[in-house]
Amino acid sequence: MINLQAEVEKISQRLMTLPKREAVDFLVFQCTRMMTCLVKFGQETGFETSHYQNCVNFAWDYLEGNPLQISFEQASLDCYDNAPDTEIFDHELVSAALSAALGVGMLMEFIHTDERQLVADANQLVFDAVVLHLQATEAPFPLSLSNEEIYCHPAMRREVMIQSDALQFFVTGPNLGEVRKYIARTDIELLP
């Protein structure tokens, strides 16, 4: 049996060594996955998500080499400042929506600063969203799953497999057309 906790750590370490363009590719992939939760959350609660989608589009423009008239620094601050508040919203997707908003902010900040820890931190938000989803659906409060139960759960196994496969793809330095095709054809649904 694969030690999934060790695999998660290995993914994190490998992400921090990717060249900037491949790291942005990977983060766009992850943010696209997380956006499905944020958009659904927004539709069900009225939370405005357009800024976050625009930011993912700005990242695509950045990858395409298009001149941008935006401040990635300001875009990241806006993402952080306007993220859904878990104290205000009582919704099953609020934690995943918060992770998505913060992840998009980290994508913007990474483009601005090239700070490698942001890549690993943004990716950790994806794992966190899966863990919180499992805690909420498999062991409702006041119960909780142990780390062993979480890392043995099929949803976590699936997430590690998706990320490992994606990392294998992005480490090859694919061109932008290949990246778009990969994201379009990959089963990117974050939560089961």
Disulfide bonds with the S-S distance in Angstrom:
none
